[in-house]
Amino acid sequence: MIKSMTGFGRCEMTEGGRKIVVEMKSVNHRYNETTIKMPKKLNFFEAGIRSVMKEYVSRGKIDVFITYEDTEDAGGFVKYNRQTAEEYIKYLNEISDEFGLMNDVNAATIARLPEVLTFEEKEVDEEGLWKLLEAALRGCLEKFVETRVAEGEKLKEDLLEKLNGIEKMVDKIEARNPEIVKEYREKILAKVKELLGDTNVSEQVLATELIVFADKICVDEEMVRLKAHVSNMRDTLKAGKDVGRKLDFVAQEMNREANTTLSKANDIDVSNTAIELKTEIEKIREQIQNIE
């Protein structure tokens, strides 16, 4: 299937007091460029997140937004270090006795001293948290890919229609070429008659002139290659899956043949058709830029 590089997805997962929301959006890009914005608490999962995303996405500029809430998480706990407090009290009493100072130490004073009360982070359940995060991530990616596929199908239909139009233009140019040579022959005869008043032109001279002219304007090879490129692109579109780069290369080759045809054009109809051909191929190239 054809996938566009434009997409959007969102998924929310909850378990107990924990909630994770994953959102992502993307636009076209030559390579795979992913930016992830998430709480610091989830930073150590970044490698895992990118690994999962590679299963679903190969190209595009993707922005991922992850939010995390835990109503049951107090963030940590306070630890009372009794031995440290005893050491402080012991030495404060010694100082008071040795220098005859009033010992007005109270509990609040001791509590403010270093390492008496410490705050320790609650141990993170990494396995459980990753399980929840991965479920939200995969759910988001599935919806994200669905939007890309839906958009990709529209692109595919539009491109196939444009390819049909290009084939008609190629047929028009092929049908016109023999007429150009015939009209050129009549033009030569008319010119000779006008200048010399004689229509008895040597058939050998006339044939040589027509061969040179026909060879100069001949675009048979270009038309054959254009048809082959159209067929190749159509087959590639129907095959689908990560074909953006290949389609872009084929479109470049189609444009090359159209340029050559326009440069050889010695007829207003062929010239106009070649311009239309280039215009349509450029539209195809623009559309292909959005295909993964």
Backbone as a ProteinNet text record, in pm:
[ID]
protein_1_A
[PRIMARY]
MIKSMTGFGRCEMTEGGRKIVVEMKSVNHRYNETTIKMPKKLNFFEAGIRSVMKEYVSRGKIDVFITYEDTEDAGGFVKYNRQTAEEYIKYLNEISDEFGLMNDVNAATIARLPEVLTFEEKEVDEEGLWKLLEAALRGCLEKFVETRVAEGEKLKEDLLEKLNGIEKMVDKIEARNPEIVKEYREKILAKVKELLGDTNVSEQVLATELIVFADKICVDEEMVRLKAHVSNMRDTLKAGKDVGRKLDFVAQEMNREANTTLSKANDIDVSNTAIELKTEIEKIREQIQNIE
[TERTIARY]
83.2	0	87.5	35.3	106	75.1	179.9	160.1	211.6	129.5	171.6	266.2	344.9	430.9	361.2	237.3	158.8	65.4	71.6	-13.7	-27.5	-124.8	-147.3	-203	-160	-211.1	-211.2	-303	-310.1	-363.2	-304.4	-350.6	-326.6	-425	-415.5	-431.4	-341.5	-345.8	-339.6	-426	-424.7	-414.3	-352.4	-338.7	-322.2	-420.3	-415.5	-422.3	-327.8	-325.6	-237	-180.9	-88.2	-160.4	-123.2	-180.8	-71.5	-65.3	30.5	-46	-15.7	-75.9	35.6	20.3	119	50.5	107.2	57.9	174.1	144.2	248.7	188.4	267	227.7	350.2	329.4	443.9	415.6	522.9	519.2	628.1	629.2	726.2	870.1	960.9	1103.1	1181.7	1301.1	1381.9	1423.3	1447	1491.9	1393.4	1434	1353.1	1409.2	1336.9	1381.8	1273.8	1304.9	1207.1	1251.9	1162.3	1185.7	1088.1	1140.6	1056.5	1061.2	944.1	933.5	855.6	920.5	858	917.7	852.8	906.1	1042.2	1125.9	1259	1252.3	1144.3	1128.9	1125.7	1091.1	1080	1199.3	1297.4	1409.5	1482.5	1493.8	1570.7	1497.5	1374.4	1300.2	1316.6	1395.2	1402.3	1448.3	1551.2	1601	1492.3	1417.6	1309.1	1198.9	1168.2	1064.3	1104.5	1229.8	1276.2	1278.3	1312	1315	1175.5	1075.7	937	890.8	926	880.8	934.8	1055.2	1114.2	1031.3	952.8	867.2	751.1	717.2	599.9	632.1	745.7	775.7	916.3	931.1	1064	1109.1	1011.8	1048.3	951.4	1001.1	916.1	976.1	932.7	972.9	861.2	891.2	788.9	814.1	709.7	715.1	630.3	693.1	625.1	614.6	493.6	469.9	414.5	483	441.3	420.8	303.8	277.7	252.3	291.2	279.3	226.2	125.7	70	61.7	87.8	74.9	19.1	-110.7	-177.1	-138.2	-82.5	-43	103.5	173.6	317.2	341.7	386.9	417.6	553.3	621.3	750.1	866.8	843.9	952.5	912.9	1008.3	978.8	1097.2	1065.9	1168.5	1224.2	1355.3	1421.5	1490.7	1465.4	1526.5	1650.5	1767.4	1893.4	1926.3	1880.2	1892.8	2039.1	2123.9	2264	2331	2299.2	2357.1	2310.4	2180.9	2126.7	2195.1	2215.8	2283.3	2423.9	2495.5	2630.8	2630.2	2532.4	2521.8	2496.2	2400.2	2365	2484.4	2553.9	2671.3	2774.8	2807.5	2912.2	2863.8	2735.2	2682	2685.9	2656.1	2664.3	2809	2901.9	3043.8	3088.6	3045.1	3081.2	3023.7	2896.6	2830.5	2905	2945	3015.4	3154.7	3224.2	3364.4	3377.9	3284.6	3298	3197	3118	3021.8	2912.4	2873.6	2769.5	2633.5	2528.3	2392.6	2357.2	2306.4	2268	2117.8	2083.5	1941.9	1898.5	1965.2	1933.2	1797.3	1712.1	1582.7	1569.8	1458.4	1436.5	1442.7	1386.1	1384.9	1526.8	1613.1	1752.3	1823.5	1803.7	1867.6	1818.1	1688.3	1629.2	1687.3	1731.2	1784.8	1930.6	1994.5	2135.6	2150.8	2261	2280.9	2269.8	2200.8	2189.9	2107.4	2044.7	1956.6	1825.8	1768	1649.7	1687.2	1664.9	1697.5	1574.7	1568.5	1457	1506.7	1440.5	1481.7	1371.6	1415.3	1320.9	1259.2	1132.4	1064	1117.8	1142.9	1196.6	1094.3	1141.4	1052.6	1034.7	910.6	880.2	900.7	1025.7	1059.2	983.1	974.4	908.1	760.1	692.8	550.8	528.2	615.6	602.1	626.2	727.2	754.1	639.3	580.7	468.3	352.6	324.1	217	253.2	378.4	424.5	424.3	471.5	475.8	335.5	240.9	102.3	45.7	72	24.5	93.7	223.4	301.4	253	235.2	189	46.1	-37.5	-173.5	-173.7	-86.5	-74.3	-20.5	80.8	142.3	44	-40.2	-139	-236.7	-282.3	-371.8	-297.8	-171.9	-85.8	-68.3	-40.3	-21.3	-152.9	-264.8	-395.7	-419.2	-386.2	-405.8	-310.8	-190.8	-94	-140.3	-196.5	-245.3	-363.7	-456.4	-574	-531.8	-437.6	-387.1	-308.4	-235.4	-157.3	-243.9	-359.7	-451.6	-503.3	-527.6	-572.9	-462	-338.1	-224.4	-209.1	-225.2	-211.8	-314.2	-440	-545.1	-516.1	-470.4	-439.9	-323	-220.7	-103.8	-139.2	-219.4	-259.6	-339.6	-422.5	-499.9	-407.7	-307.4	-212	-129.9	-95.2	-20.7	-104.1	-232.8	-320.9	-319.6	-319.7	-314.9	-184.1	-74.4	55.8	59.4	3.3	-0.8	-78.5	-185.2	-263.1	-180.8	-101.9	-15	91.5	147.6	248.3	186.1	66.8	-2.7	-26.8	-58.8	-85.3	40.9	153.8	280.6	319.6	304.1	337.4	250.6	124.4	34	65.8	117.4	144.3	273.1	373.2	504.1	498.5	428.3	421.7	356.8	259.9	192.7	288.7	380.6	477.5	567.1	614.8	701.6	626.2	501.7	418.9	398.9	368.6	348.2	477.4	590.1	719.1	749.4	714.7	734.8	654.1	526.8	441.3	492.8	550.7	604.6	724.9	811	928.9	885.1	790.9	743	681.4	604.8	541.7	646.4	751.8	857.2	934.8	963.6	1034.8	952.7	823	733.8	728	726.1	718.9	845.8	962.2	1089.6	1130.1	1107.4	1155.3	1044.9	922.6	811.7	816.5	880.6	897.7	872.4	784.4	752.2	826.9	907	981.1	1109.8	1093.4	1208.2	1257.5	1388.8	1447.6	1399.4	1345.2	1296.1	1407.8	1529.3	1643	1678.7	1680.7	1711.7	1603.5	1477.9	1365.7	1368.9	1398.6	1404.2	1515.5	1630.8	1743.1	1707.2	1642.1	1601.1	1500.9	1407.7	1305.1	1364.3	1463	1528.1	1602.1	1674.1	1747.5	1650.3	1539.8	1439.9	1373.5	1333.6	1264.7	1354.4	1484.7	1578.5	1596.1	1591.5	1610.7	1495.4	1374.4	1256.6	1208.2	1273.2	1226.8	1236.3	1124.8	1121.7	1068.8	1084.4	1034.1	1096.7	1229.1	1297.1	1249.5	1231.8	1184.8	1044.8	958.8	822.5	820.2	906.3	913.8	960.2	1062.2	1112.5	1010	938.8	835.6	726.6	685.8	585.1	635	762.6	821	824.2	858.2	862.1	721.8	623.4	484.4	440.7	473.2	438.6	508.8	636.5	714.7	655.4	619.4	563.3	428	347.5	216.4	231.9	323.8	348	400.5	488.2	544.8	436.9	346.6	236.7	146.2	121.4	34.3	103.1	236.1	311.3	312.3	331.6	326.2	441	431.7	524.4	662.4	685.9	816.1	872.5	793.5	835.2	866.3	860.5	877.9	1005.3	1118.3	1247.6	1253.5	1202.7	1204.3	1116.2	998.5	908.2	970.2	1041.5	1106.7	1211.6	1286.4	1387.7	1321.6	1213.4	1142.8	1088	1034.2	979.3	1089	1208.8	1320.9	1353.2	1350.6	1377.9	1267.6	1143.2	1032.1	1050.3	1093.2	1114.7	1227.7	1329.3	1441.2	1392.1	1306.1	1252.6	1163.1	1086.4	998.7	1081.8	1191.6	1280.1	1340.1	1385.1	1442.7	1338.4	1216.7	1107.4	1080	1078.2	1051.2	1163.4	1287	1400.5	1399.4	1343.8	1338	1213.8	1118	989.9	1007.6	951.8	956.5	814.9	722.2	580.6	507.5	416.7	349.6	267.4	203.8	121.9	208.6	320.6	410.8	471.5	507.6	567.3	469.8	344.3	243.9	217.4	213.2	189.6	306.4	428.7	547.7	548.6	502.4	493.3	390.7	276.6	174.2	231.1	311.9	374.5	465.9	548.7	639.5	560.8	455.1	372.5	312.7	261	197.6	301	418.5	525.3	570.7	576.4	615.2	511.1	384.2	278.5	297.7	335.4	360.1	477.2	582.6	700	663.6	579.3	537.1	458.1	369.9	288.6	377	475.7	564.4	643	670.3	744.1	673.2	541.7	463.5	449.2	511.7	497.5	616.2	586.4	691.5	776.9
-119.4	0	125.5	231.9	359.4	437.3	494.1	573.3	715.4	810.2	949.7	974.5	1080.7	1115.7	1214.4	1251	1337.3	1250.5	1265.5	1182.7	1238.6	1183.4	1224.1	1105.3	1093.2	985.3	1026.8	967	995.3	872.2	842.5	729.2	758.3	721.6	741.7	608	578.6	453.7	485.5	417.5	436	301.2	302.8	181.7	225.6	193.2	241.8	393.4	456.2	602.3	662	577.9	627	646.4	752.1	780.5	831	770.6	813.8	849	964.7	1008.9	1028.5	965.6	979.6	1041.8	1147.3	1212.1	1227.1	1215.9	1238.9	1294.5	1374.1	1429.5	1431.7	1431.8	1428.8	1504.6	1547.6	1608.1	1542	1574	1507.5	1552.4	1460.3	1485.8	1382.6	1421.9	1332.2	1207.3	1225	1112.2	1088.7	1005.7	980.2	1064.7	1169.5	1259.8	1266.3	1215.5	1208.6	1292.2	1378	1458.9	1414	1381	1331.4	1429.2	1472.3	1558.2	1482	1460.6	1383	1422.8	1384.6	1416.6	1351.5	1415	1360.5	1219.9	1193.1	1062.5	948.9	982.3	879.3	879.5	964.7	979.2	848.9	761.8	638.9	539.4	572.6	486	531.6	637.4	695.1	593.8	516.5	416.8	315.6	272.8	178.1	237.5	365.1	434.7	440.6	479.3	489.5	352.5	250.2	114.3	70	99.2	63.3	141.4	269.3	353.6	306.6	248.9	198.7	85.7	18.6	-89	-34.4	93.4	151.9	260.4	328.7	446.8	438.7	476.6	476	614.7	703.9	838.3	941.6	1066	1175.9	1250.2	1374.5	1453.1	1436.2	1364.6	1325.8	1392.9	1453.9	1513.1	1427	1379.5	1293.6	1367.6	1368.7	1435.5	1332.1	1316.7	1218.8	1289.8	1268.2	1323.1	1207.1	1228.3	1121.5	1178.7	1111.5	1151.7	1028.3	1049.7	940.8	999.3	979.2	1036.6	964.5	844.6	768.2	788.4	860.5	879.7	1007.3	992.5	1110.1	1168.4	1103	1152.1	1098.6	1054.4	1002.6	1005	994	992.7	1051.2	1096	1154.7	1044.2	1040.8	940.9	1010.3	957.6	1012.3	929.5	996.5	929.3	948	854.8	863.5	872.3	790.7	788.2	923.2	984.4	1116.2	1220.1	1214.3	1309.4	1292	1167.2	1140.4	1198.4	1186.1	1240.4	1392.2	1457.8	1603.4	1642.7	1577.4	1610.2	1587.5	1477.9	1444.9	1557.3	1600.7	1702.3	1841.2	1867.8	1996.2	2005.4	1894.6	1890.9	1909.3	1848.8	1862.3	2007	2072.3	2212.9	2299	2269.7	2347	2332.5	2209.4	2184.9	2245.5	2230.7	2273.9	2424.5	2497	2642.5	2713.8	2633.4	2694.4	2770.2	2721.4	2787.3	2724.9	2807.8	2756.3	2664.9	2551.9	2456.4	2469.3	2547.8	2569.9	2494	2384.4	2304.5	2237.6	2245.9	2176.7	2087.2	2020	1923.5	1990.4	2111	2182.6	2213.8	2251.2	2281.7	2157.4	2046.5	1921.4	1878.9	1895.4	1851.7	1928.2	2054.3	2135.7	2105.1	2029.2	1997.9	1896.6	1906	1818.4	1670.2	1598.8	1453.4	1396.3	1482.6	1429.5	1383.3	1471	1434.6	1440	1333.2	1329.7	1286.3	1336.3	1300	1198	1085.4	980.5	954.4	944.9	919.8	780.7	773.7	644.6	559.9	435.2	346.8	330.3	350	343.8	199.3	163.6	31.6	39.3	24.6	43	-53.3	-177.5	-277.6	-244	-210.3	-176.6	-47.7	50.6	179.8	164.3	85.8	64.3	-9.5	-105.7	-181.2	-87.6	5.9	102.5	198.7	247.5	340.6	275.2	152.5	83.3	61.7	28.1	8.3	137.7	249.5	379.9	417.5	389.6	422.7	343.7	214.1	131.4	168.1	199.3	241.7	369.9	462.8	589.2	565.3	480.4	452.1	385.6	297.7	231.8	333.6	426.8	531.8	626.5	652.6	738.7	680	549.8	482.5	478	462.3	460.7	590.9	703.6	832.2	845	790.6	793.9	707.8	593	503	566	624.7	688.9	800.8	883.4	992	936.1	827.6	765	710.7	655.2	603.7	715.8	832.1	947.4	991.4	993.2	1029.9	930.9	803.2	698.2	716.7	739.3	758.8	879.8	987.2	1109	1086.6	1015.3	989	897.7	796.6	706	781.4	873.7	955.1	1044	1100.3	1185.5	1103.3	980.9	893.8	861.3	841.7	818.4	938.7	1058.6	1180.8	1193.8	1153.4	1159.5	1064.3	945	849	906.2	977.1	1039.2	1145.9	1221.2	1322.7	1257.4	1146.2	1073.5	1023	967.9	919.9	1034.9	1150.5	1267.2	1309.3	1309.5	1346.9	1244.2	1116.3	1010.3	1019.6	1052.4	1063.2	1187.1	1289.4	1415.4	1410.8	1336.3	1336.8	1305	1198.3	1171	1285.8	1351.9	1463.8	1580	1597.6	1707.8	1687.5	1563.5	1533	1553.8	1509.4	1525.2	1672.6	1751.4	1894.8	1963.6	1916	1973.4	1945.5	1825.5	1789.2	1882	1903.4	1991.9	2135.8	2173.9	2309.4	2329.4	2226	2234.4	2249.1	2165.9	2169.9	2305.7	2358.1	2487.9	2598.4	2587.2	2688.6	2685.5	2564.1	2549.6	2608.2	2577.6	2629.1	2781.2	2835.7	2981.1	3048	2985.4	3047.7	3018.4	2893.7	2852.8	2831.1	2829.1	2802.7	2661.8	2572.5	2434	2338.4	2241.1	2143.7	2012.4	2005	1881	1876.8	1849.1	1839.9	1696.1	1682.3	1548.4	1474.3	1353.9	1273	1236.2	1217.4	1181.8	1297.9	1419.9	1538.4	1559.9	1543.2	1561.6	1458.6	1333.6	1226.8	1252.8	1299.4	1329.5	1439.8	1543.9	1655.8	1611.4	1527.2	1480.5	1389.1	1307.4	1218	1298.8	1402	1487.8	1557.4	1608.6	1678.9	1584	1465.8	1368.3	1323.1	1306.6	1264.2	1373.2	1497.2	1611	1623.4	1598.8	1616.6	1485.7	1375.7	1244.7	1232.2	1196.6	1176.2	1036.6	945.1	809.1	744.8	758.8	697.7	759	891.4	959.3	911	893.6	848.8	704.5	620.2	481.1	477.1	557	558.8	618.2	720.6	780.5	678.5	602.9	499.8	395.7	360.3	261.2	315.3	444.4	505.6	512.6	544	550.5	412.9	311.2	174.2	133.4	170.1	138.6	206.7	333.5	407.5	350.3	312.4	254.5	122.7	38.4	-89.3	-67	32.9	64.1	112.8	195.8	246.5	133	39.6	-72.8	-167.8	-177.7	-264.1	-203	-69.2	3.9	-24.5	31.7	16.6	79	191	259	277.8	339.3	353.4	497.8	588.8	730.7	764.8	710.5	742.6	690.9	569.3	511.7	593.1	631.9	711.1	845.8	904.1	1032.8	1018.9	909.9	886.7	868.2	790.4	767.4	899.2	982.8	1112.2	1201.1	1194.5	1271.7	1225.8	1095.4	1042.1	1083.1	1084	1128	1273.8	1354.3	1495.9	1516.2	1429.7	1437	1412.7	1313	1281.3	1394	1455.3	1565.8	1686.7	1712.5	1824.2	1803.5	1679.8	1648.5	1665.6	1619.9	1632.2	1778.8	1861.2	2004.1	2070.3	2029.7	2089.1	2051.5	1934.2	1889.2	1939.8	1990.8	2029	2136	2107.7	2202.1	2228.4	2206.1	2217.7	2271.5	2366.3	2432.1	2334.6	2236.9	2139.3	2050.3	2002.6	1918.3	1999.2	2122.6	2209.4	2231.5	2263.1	2285.8	2158.9	2046.4	1920	1886	1914.4	1887.2	1974.6	2098.3	2188	2133.9	2089	2027.6	1903.7	1829.8	1707.9	1742.9	1843.6	1886.5	1935.7	2010	2061.5	1947.4	1847	1733.8	1650.4	1634.8	1559.2	1633	1765.1	1844.5	1828.7	1821.2	1798.1	1661.1	1563.6	1428.6	1430.9	1501.9	1510.2	1574.5	1676.2	1741.5	1644.9	1566.3	1470.6	1360.2	1318.5	1209.6	1250.4	1380.6	1427.4	1394.5	1365.4	1334.4	1185.8	1102.9	958	899.6	813.3	751.8	656
0	0	0	-61.5	-65.1	62.5	122.5	244	222.7	262.8	261	378.2	369.6	482.8	576.7	542.1	629.1	712.5	845	929.3	1069	1142.6	1280.7	1358.6	1484.1	1568.2	1714.4	1790.9	1935.2	2007.1	2122.9	2202.5	2350.1	2430.8	2575.1	2646	2739.1	2814.7	2964.5	3043.1	3187.6	3257.7	3372.7	3454.5	3599	3682.4	3819.6	3819.8	3885.9	3888.2	3780.5	3693.6	3590.6	3456.7	3386.5	3253.9	3161	3043.4	2941.2	2814	2758.8	2632.7	2530.8	2415	2307.7	2186.9	2134.4	2013.1	1915.9	1786.6	1686.4	1558.2	1492.6	1363.5	1274.1	1143.1	1052	923.3	859.8	726.4	643.2	514.5	426.7	457	438	460.3	380.3	338.5	256.5	334	464.1	546.5	661	755.2	874.7	988.9	1024.8	1131.1	1238.2	1356.6	1464.7	1584.5	1630.8	1750.6	1858.8	1976.7	2085.4	2203.1	2247.2	2364.4	2472	2587.5	2694.7	2829.2	2940.7	3073.7	3096.1	3177.2	3205.5	3263.2	3334.9	3398.9	3296.6	3170.8	3066.8	2970.9	2996.5	2903.4	2874.8	2977.1	2954.8	2864.8	2822.6	2729.9	2583.9	2560	2425.4	2320.6	2352.8	2255.8	2221.9	2322.4	2298.7	2213.3	2237.4	2159.1	2012.2	1986.7	1847.9	1780.2	1855.4	1800	1757.1	1838.3	1803.8	1681.8	1675	1563.7	1429.5	1429.7	1305.3	1244.2	1326.7	1276.1	1193.5	1215.4	1151.6	1048.9	1067.2	985.9	928	801	739.5	693.9	663.3	618.4	672.8	683.2	725.1	843.1	859.9	977.3	1080.4	1188.5	1284.7	1420.3	1473.1	1607.1	1700.3	1808.1	1905	2038.2	2096.1	2223.6	2323	2435.8	2537	2670.9	2730.8	2864.1	2960.1	3087.4	3187.4	3318	3374	3503.1	3592.3	3721.6	3819.3	3947.6	3969.1	4086.8	4214.9	4201.6	4319.9	4356.5	4271.7	4293.3	4372.4	4496.2	4578.7	4543	4453.1	4405.6	4486.3	4611.8	4693.8	4840.8	4929.1	5072.3	5149.5	5275.9	5362.2	5452	5462.8	5546.6	5663.8	5786.6	5909.3	5941.6	5945.3	5975.8	6125.1	6207.8	6353.5	6398.1	6339.8	6381.2	6356.6	6243.7	6213.5	6314.1	6351.1	6449.6	6584.6	6624.6	6752.6	6753.3	6643.1	6634.1	6650.9	6584	6596.1	6742.1	6808.4	6947.4	7040.5	7018.7	7100.9	7095.6	6977.6	6964.7	7006	6986.7	7033.3	7185.5	7253.1	7400.5	7447.5	7376.9	7413	7399.8	7290.7	7269.6	7381.9	7420.3	7526.8	7660.3	7696	7822	7822.6	7707.4	7702	7709.7	7649.2	7645.5	7735.8	7811.8	7904.3	7832.4	7718.9	7641	7669.7	7650	7669.2	7553.1	7587.2	7482.1	7456.9	7352.5	7320.5	7195.8	7170	7050.9	7069.5	6965.2	6967.7	6844.1	6835.4	6726.3	6589.2	6580.7	6451.8	6407	6503.5	6470.8	6417.1	6486.1	6443.6	6304.7	6282.7	6154.4	6036.1	6062.8	5952.7	5922.1	6004.6	5982.2	5867	5791.7	5674.6	5706.8	5620.1	5621.8	5736.5	5817.9	5923.4	5859.8	5781.7	5703.1	5555.6	5484.5	5340.3	5261.1	5138.2	5049.3	4948.2	4939.6	4847	4745	4620.2	4511	4524.8	4488.5	4489	4375	4400.4	4297.2	4183.9	4060.8	3944.4	3899	3874.1	3818.7	3667.4	3623.8	3482.8	3391.7	3431.1	3346.5	3327.1	3437.7	3428.4	3351.9	3373.7	3305.7	3155.4	3117.9	2975.4	2908.7	2979.8	2924.2	2890.4	2981.3	2958.7	2846.1	2847.2	2744.6	2606.8	2598.2	2468.8	2413.1	2500.7	2455.5	2398.3	2467	2418.7	2288.3	2279.9	2160.9	2039.1	2056.1	1943.7	1902.2	2000.3	1967.4	1886.3	1924.8	1851.6	1710.6	1699.6	1569.7	1473.7	1524.4	1438.9	1379.8	1462.6	1413.1	1319.4	1353.3	1271.8	1131.4	1125.3	996.5	918.2	987	920.4	843.6	906.4	837.7	718.7	733.9	623.2	506.2	536.9	431.4	358.8	434.5	374.6	280.2	325.5	241.6	123.8	147.7	40.7	-71.2	-37	-139.2	-228.6	-168	-247.3	-342.6	-292.2	-377.6	-492.4	-461.3	-561.8	-674.3	-637.4	-737.1	-825.1	-762.3	-837.8	-933.4	-887.3	-972.4	-1089.2	-1064.8	-1173.6	-1279.6	-1234	-1328.3	-1411.1	-1346.1	-1417.7	-1517.6	-1481.7	-1573.4	-1697.2	-1679.2	-1793.7	-1887.1	-1827.8	-1907.4	-1984	-1921.9	-1988.7	-2107.6	-2090.8	-2202.9	-2321.1	-2293.2	-2401.9	-2473.6	-2398	-2458.8	-2546.3	-2499.3	-2576.9	-2706.7	-2698.9	-2819.1	-2916.7	-2863.1	-2947.2	-3022.4	-2952.3	-3016	-3121.6	-3090.5	-3186.4	-3311.1	-3294.4	-3410.1	-3493	-3429.5	-3498.7	-3579.9	-3539.4	-3606	-3755.5	-3799.8	-3944.4	-4021.5	-3959	-4023.9	-4043.9	-3947.5	-3957.6	-4079.9	-4097.7	-4212.7	-4343.5	-4348.2	-4469.4	-4501.6	-4397.8	-4418.3	-4460.5	-4410.9	-4448.1	-4594.5	-4640.8	-4782.4	-4873.5	-4835.3	-4914.3	-4911	-4797.4	-4781.8	-4873.9	-4882.2	-4969.7	-5115.7	-5156.1	-5295.4	-5327.9	-5233.9	-5255.7	-5265.5	-5186.1	-5186	-5318	-5366	-5492.1	-5606	-5603	-5707.2	-5703	-5584	-5568.4	-5618.7	-5590.1	-5626.2	-5770.6	-5813.7	-5946.2	-6048.3	-5999.9	-6090.6	-6146	-6074.3	-6121.1	-6004.7	-6028.9	-5923.3	-5942.2	-6049.2	-6074.3	-5992.6	-5865.5	-5775.5	-5774.8	-5776.8	-5774.2	-5649.7	-5672	-5560.6	-5463	-5517.9	-5432.5	-5340.2	-5396.9	-5316.7	-5211.9	-5255.6	-5165.2	-5051.2	-5088.2	-4987.8	-4887	-4936.5	-4846.7	-4748.8	-4800.4	-4717.3	-4610.1	-4652.6	-4559	-4451.3	-4490.9	-4393.7	-4288	-4332.2	-4239.7	-4143.5	-4200.1	-4119.5	-4019.1	-4068.4	-3982.9	-3867.9	-3900.8	-3796.1	-3691.1	-3736	-3646.5	-3547.4	-3594.3	-3508.2	-3446.2	-3480	-3433.8	-3281	-3221.7	-3075.7	-3042.1	-3138.8	-3117.1	-2992.8	-2980.5	-2866.5	-2734.8	-2735.4	-2613.7	-2574.7	-2676.7	-2648.2	-2596.7	-2653.7	-2607.5	-2461.7	-2430.4	-2293	-2196.3	-2242.5	-2158.3	-2124.7	-2225.9	-2202.9	-2103.9	-2117.6	-2026.7	-1882.7	-1869	-1735.6	-1674.7	-1759.2	-1710.5	-1661.9	-1739.6	-1702	-1572.8	-1561	-1441.9	-1318.8	-1334.6	-1221.7	-1181	-1278.5	-1247.7	-1170.3	-1216.3	-1146.7	-1005.2	-991	-859.2	-764	-814.1	-732.1	-684.9	-773.6	-738.3	-639.9	-651.5	-559.4	-419.5	-413.9	-287.9	-193.5	-72.2	40.2	15.8	79.9	80.4	-60.2	-149.7	-289.9	-327.2	-230.8	-259.8	-333.9	-287.8	-350.3	-494.2	-516.3	-651.2	-744.9	-699.1	-781.3	-816.8	-723.5	-748.5	-858	-855.2	-958.7	-1096.1	-1101.8	-1228.9	-1283.3	-1195	-1237.2	-1296.7	-1239.4	-1294.6	-1437.1	-1458	-1592.4	-1690.3	-1644.6	-1730.5	-1770.5	-1676	-1703.8	-1804.5	-1796.6	-1891.3	-2035.3	-2051.9	-2185.7	-2236.9	-2147.7	-2187.3	-2230.8	-2161.8	-2198.6	-2337.1	-2362.8	-2494	-2603.8	-2577	-2674.5	-2706	-2603.5	-2623.7	-2703.2	-2677.7	-2750.1	-2897.8	-2929.8	-3069.6	-3143	-3066.5	-3125.3	-3232.8	-3353.1	-3465	-3514.5	-3422.1	-3456.3	-3334	-3355.8	-3244.5	-3162.1	-3228.9	-3156.1	-3065.7	-3122.1	-3044.2	-2929.4	-2959.2	-2857	-2741.4	-2774.9	-2671	-2589.6	-2659	-2589.7	-2498.7	-2545.8	-2464.4	-2338.7	-2352.6	-2236	-2136.3	-2188.2	-2102.8	-2032.8	-2108.8	-2056.1	-1937.7	-1957	-1849.3	-1727.3	-1751.9	-1642.2	-1560.8	-1630.5	-1561.6	-1485.7	-1545.1	-1477.4	-1352.1	-1358.4	-1240.9	-1129.3	-1166.7	-1067.3	-1001.3	-1083.6	-1031.5	-933.1	-969.4	-880.9	-747.5	-751.5	-627.6	-539.4	-602.9	-527.5	-466.8	-544.5	-498.4	-373.7	-359.2	-242.3	-111.6	-120.6	-0.9	24.2	-61.3	-47.1	29.2	125.7	207.9	125.2
[MASK]
++++++++++++++++++++++++++++++++++++++++++++++++++++++++++++++++++++++++++++++++++++++++++++++++++++++++++++++++++++++++++++++++++++++++++++++++++++++++++++++++++++++++++++++++++++++++++++++++++++++++++++++++++++++++++++++++++++++++++++++++++++++++++++++++++++++++++++++++++++++++++++++++++++

